[in-house]
Amino acid sequence: MAGSGDDNGAVTRRPDDRTSGEARLRPDDRDALRAELRSVSSESDFPVAFGGEVTSSSVRLTECFGTLTTRLRDLEVHEGRGVGGQALAFGRPIGVADYGAARHITHDYDGPVMAERLSAVLAVPVRVRGKCRAVLYGAIRQRVAVGDRARDSLIAAGRRLAAELAVRDEVDRRMSMAEAVAATRRPDVADVANLEELRSVHSELCAIAGSMEDADLRTRMYEVAQRLTDLRSGETEPTTQIRLSRREIDVLSQVALGCTNVEVAERLSLAPETVKAYLRAAMRRLGARTRHEAVVRARSAWLLP
């Protein structure tokens, strides 16, 4: 990160410190898929849970819990074929109470399913912005209808996974925008539109980074946000070195866009009183009497773009 941190997360701006343009860091989406399936198999009425990501027009089953064999692993389920293929094709949950006797599905995958002695099967598509990204399966070895609790559990897992993938997509989009700006020469500070866009992207990156649980991804996002601040660092030398914590900078980055304390709290997933505390601390360290003055001083100290 273009700055040094103490044990409390304080950041000191160092003008000559630069971050290299590394590739964006995104956690493996299969980890999130695996976590949801593990939850389904351990907390719901489905003793067997499996699924995989969608590639082109098929689902490759990579994650399996409660299975007896390896027959389902790496099985490629094509759109429209079997239970999962229909869920992929129609974009909604598809289930059968007795797989072997089901007439409304094809039986392309009878071998692996019968090897696992599966009977009741439910497949739930994971859709993000209208596109199916994965399919989750829950299965029971008895010939029983899938209960509402089990069905709701699997659908909820699909929704959680969809939300997580949507956040990761937005992170990638913002980081791509930020790195595209950072890869170009410093924008003309007289170009208000460019400068405001840079500040907006910086603010969004700080807001998203602060809510991320993945430490590596959070660090990478903060590094890219700092690179946006670096773009303006050639204008004037800062008169003093000012130390602010990461969260204080996060709050100021939102205040710089004109957000109220309540809006900052919503964007950073903090309590309004916590936002006030961070803002008061930042103002004290910056020697500012108003929030507007705090933003101006933070920019002068190269803590904000």
PENORGI-V16291 format. One record per residue. N is the residue number from 1. RES is the residue in one small letter. PSI is psi in degrees with one decimal (NA if undefined). Layout:
BEGIN
n:N res:RES psi:PSI
n:N res:RES psi:PSI
END
This chain:
BEGIN
n:1 res:m psi:144.1
n:2 res:a psi:74.4
n:3 res:g psi:166.6
n:4 res:s psi:149.1
n:5 res:g psi:145.2
n:6 res:d psi:-172.8
n:7 res:d psi:-18.7
n:8 res:n psi:9.8
n:9 res:g psi:14.8
n:10 res:a psi:148.0
n:11 res:v psi:126.7
n:12 res:t psi:127.6
n:13 res:r psi:127.5
n:14 res:r psi:108.0
n:15 res:p psi:-29.4
n:16 res:d psi:5.4
n:17 res:d psi:125.0
n:18 res:r psi:150.2
n:19 res:t psi:135.0
n:20 res:s psi:155.9
n:21 res:g psi:77.0
n:22 res:e psi:164.2
n:23 res:a psi:153.1
n:24 res:r psi:145.2
n:25 res:l psi:114.8
n:26 res:r psi:129.1
n:27 res:p psi:154.1
n:28 res:d psi:121.7
n:29 res:d psi:-22.1
n:30 res:r psi:-24.9
n:31 res:d psi:-43.0
n:32 res:a psi:-40.8
n:33 res:l psi:-45.2
n:34 res:r psi:-40.9
n:35 res:a psi:-40.9
n:36 res:e psi:-40.4
n:37 res:l psi:-37.8
n:38 res:r psi:-40.5
n:39 res:s psi:-42.4
n:40 res:v psi:-44.4
n:41 res:s psi:-25.0
n:42 res:s psi:-23.6
n:43 res:e psi:-8.0
n:44 res:s psi:-171.2
n:45 res:d psi:13.9
n:46 res:f psi:108.6
n:47 res:p psi:-19.4
n:48 res:v psi:131.8
n:49 res:a psi:137.9
n:50 res:f psi:170.0
n:51 res:g psi:-177.2
n:52 res:g psi:172.5
n:53 res:e psi:154.6
n:54 res:v psi:129.4
n:55 res:t psi:121.6
n:56 res:s psi:-115.4
n:57 res:s psi:35.4
n:58 res:s psi:165.7
n:59 res:v psi:125.7
n:60 res:r psi:118.2
n:61 res:l psi:108.1
n:62 res:t psi:-18.4
n:63 res:e psi:126.5
n:64 res:c psi:135.9
n:65 res:f psi:133.2
n:66 res:g psi:11.5
n:67 res:t psi:156.0
n:68 res:l psi:-24.6
n:69 res:t psi:-176.7
n:70 res:t psi:13.9
n:71 res:r psi:-31.2
n:72 res:l psi:-26.6
n:73 res:r psi:131.0
n:74 res:d psi:11.9
n:75 res:l psi:134.3
n:76 res:e psi:116.5
n:77 res:v psi:118.7
n:78 res:h psi:151.2
n:79 res:e psi:130.5
n:80 res:g psi:-8.1
n:81 res:r psi:134.1
n:82 res:g psi:-170.9
n:83 res:v psi:-51.3
n:84 res:g psi:-36.6
n:85 res:g psi:-35.0
n:86 res:q psi:-37.7
n:87 res:a psi:-39.4
n:88 res:l psi:-42.0
n:89 res:a psi:-41.0
n:90 res:f psi:-12.8
n:91 res:g psi:28.5
n:92 res:r psi:163.1
n:93 res:p psi:138.3
n:94 res:i psi:133.3
n:95 res:g psi:158.7
n:96 res:v psi:145.0
n:97 res:a psi:-28.9
n:98 res:d psi:94.9
n:99 res:y psi:-46.0
n:100 res:g psi:-31.9
n:101 res:a psi:-2.4
n:102 res:a psi:133.8
n:103 res:r psi:-15.2
n:104 res:h psi:9.0
n:105 res:i psi:160.8
n:106 res:t psi:163.6
n:107 res:h psi:42.8
n:108 res:d psi:-25.4
n:109 res:y psi:29.6
n:110 res:d psi:-37.9
n:111 res:g psi:-60.4
n:112 res:p psi:-38.8
n:113 res:v psi:-44.7
n:114 res:m psi:-32.1
n:115 res:a psi:-30.7
n:116 res:e psi:-4.2
n:117 res:r psi:37.4
n:118 res:l psi:142.4
n:119 res:s psi:-69.8
n:120 res:a psi:126.4
n:121 res:v psi:135.0
n:122 res:l psi:130.9
n:123 res:a psi:131.5
n:124 res:v psi:121.6
n:125 res:p psi:144.0
n:126 res:v psi:108.3
n:127 res:r psi:133.4
n:128 res:v psi:116.5
n:129 res:r psi:45.8
n:130 res:g psi:-1.9
n:131 res:k psi:133.9
n:132 res:c psi:123.8
n:133 res:r psi:-20.7
n:134 res:a psi:166.3
n:135 res:v psi:130.0
n:136 res:l psi:137.7
n:137 res:y psi:142.3
n:138 res:g psi:138.9
n:139 res:a psi:152.0
n:140 res:i psi:144.7
n:141 res:r psi:-4.4
n:142 res:q psi:155.9
n:143 res:r psi:81.3
n:144 res:v psi:154.4
n:145 res:a psi:142.7
n:146 res:v psi:124.0
n:147 res:g psi:162.2
n:148 res:d psi:-39.1
n:149 res:r psi:-44.9
n:150 res:a psi:-42.6
n:151 res:r psi:-47.5
n:152 res:d psi:-36.8
n:153 res:s psi:-43.9
n:154 res:l psi:-40.3
n:155 res:i psi:-39.8
n:156 res:a psi:-38.6
n:157 res:a psi:-40.4
n:158 res:g psi:-39.5
n:159 res:r psi:-39.9
n:160 res:r psi:-42.5
n:161 res:l psi:-40.5
n:162 res:a psi:-42.4
n:163 res:a psi:-41.1
n:164 res:e psi:-42.8
n:165 res:l psi:-36.5
n:166 res:a psi:-41.4
n:167 res:v psi:-44.1
n:168 res:r psi:-37.7
n:169 res:d psi:-42.8
n:170 res:e psi:-38.0
n:171 res:v psi:-47.4
n:172 res:d psi:-41.8
n:173 res:r psi:-45.2
n:174 res:r psi:-41.5
n:175 res:m psi:-35.1
n:176 res:s psi:-42.9
n:177 res:m psi:-44.8
n:178 res:a psi:-43.6
n:179 res:e psi:-30.4
n:180 res:a psi:-40.4
n:181 res:v psi:-44.3
n:182 res:a psi:-24.3
n:183 res:a psi:-15.5
n:184 res:t psi:175.0
n:185 res:r psi:163.1
n:186 res:r psi:126.0
n:187 res:p psi:149.1
n:188 res:d psi:119.9
n:189 res:v psi:-15.8
n:190 res:a psi:-14.7
n:191 res:d psi:91.4
n:192 res:v psi:-40.2
n:193 res:a psi:-46.1
n:194 res:n psi:-43.8
n:195 res:l psi:-41.6
n:196 res:e psi:-36.2
n:197 res:e psi:-41.9
n:198 res:l psi:-44.7
n:199 res:r psi:-36.7
n:200 res:s psi:-45.1
n:201 res:v psi:-41.5
n:202 res:h psi:-45.2
n:203 res:s psi:-44.0
n:204 res:e psi:-41.2
n:205 res:l psi:-43.1
n:206 res:c psi:-41.4
n:207 res:a psi:-44.7
n:208 res:i psi:-43.0
n:209 res:a psi:-40.8
n:210 res:g psi:-20.2
n:211 res:s psi:-2.8
n:212 res:m psi:137.7
n:213 res:e psi:-26.8
n:214 res:d psi:114.7
n:215 res:a psi:-41.1
n:216 res:d psi:-43.7
n:217 res:l psi:-40.7
n:218 res:r psi:-44.1
n:219 res:t psi:-43.6
n:220 res:r psi:-41.1
n:221 res:m psi:-40.2
n:222 res:y psi:-35.5
n:223 res:e psi:-42.9
n:224 res:v psi:-39.1
n:225 res:a psi:-39.4
n:226 res:q psi:-34.0
n:227 res:r psi:-33.3
n:228 res:l psi:-38.4
n:229 res:t psi:-37.3
n:230 res:d psi:-25.2
n:231 res:l psi:-25.0
n:232 res:r psi:2.4
n:233 res:s psi:-7.9
n:234 res:g psi:1.4
n:235 res:e psi:-57.4
n:236 res:t psi:155.4
n:237 res:e psi:134.6
n:238 res:p psi:140.1
n:239 res:t psi:-30.7
n:240 res:t psi:158.9
n:241 res:q psi:118.5
n:242 res:i psi:136.5
n:243 res:r psi:123.8
n:244 res:l psi:148.9
n:245 res:s psi:163.4
n:246 res:r psi:-42.3
n:247 res:r psi:-35.2
n:248 res:e psi:-39.3
n:249 res:i psi:-40.3
n:250 res:d psi:-46.4
n:251 res:v psi:-45.6
n:252 res:l psi:-34.1
n:253 res:s psi:-31.8
n:254 res:q psi:-39.7
n:255 res:v psi:-35.4
n:256 res:a psi:-24.5
n:257 res:l psi:-0.3
n:258 res:g psi:12.8
n:259 res:c psi:142.7
n:260 res:t psi:169.8
n:261 res:n psi:-38.1
n:262 res:v psi:-42.4
n:263 res:e psi:-39.5
n:264 res:v psi:-42.9
n:265 res:a psi:-42.8
n:266 res:e psi:-42.3
n:267 res:r psi:-33.4
n:268 res:l psi:2.6
n:269 res:s psi:46.3
n:270 res:l psi:164.2
n:271 res:a psi:145.0
n:272 res:p psi:-38.7
n:273 res:e psi:-33.7
n:274 res:t psi:-40.5
n:275 res:v psi:-44.2
n:276 res:k psi:-40.6
n:277 res:a psi:-44.7
n:278 res:y psi:-41.5
n:279 res:l psi:-43.0
n:280 res:r psi:-41.7
n:281 res:a psi:-43.3
n:282 res:a psi:-43.6
n:283 res:m psi:-39.6
n:284 res:r psi:-45.8
n:285 res:r psi:-32.5
n:286 res:l psi:-8.3
n:287 res:g psi:33.8
n:288 res:a psi:145.5
n:289 res:r psi:-19.1
n:290 res:t psi:162.0
n:291 res:r psi:-37.5
n:292 res:h psi:-43.0
n:293 res:e psi:-35.5
n:294 res:a psi:-41.9
n:295 res:v psi:-44.6
n:296 res:v psi:-45.4
n:297 res:r psi:-36.1
n:298 res:a psi:-38.3
n:299 res:r psi:-39.1
n:300 res:s psi:-30.0
n:301 res:a psi:5.2
n:302 res:w psi:28.3
n:303 res:l psi:-19.5
n:304 res:l psi:150.5
n:305 res:p psi:NA
END
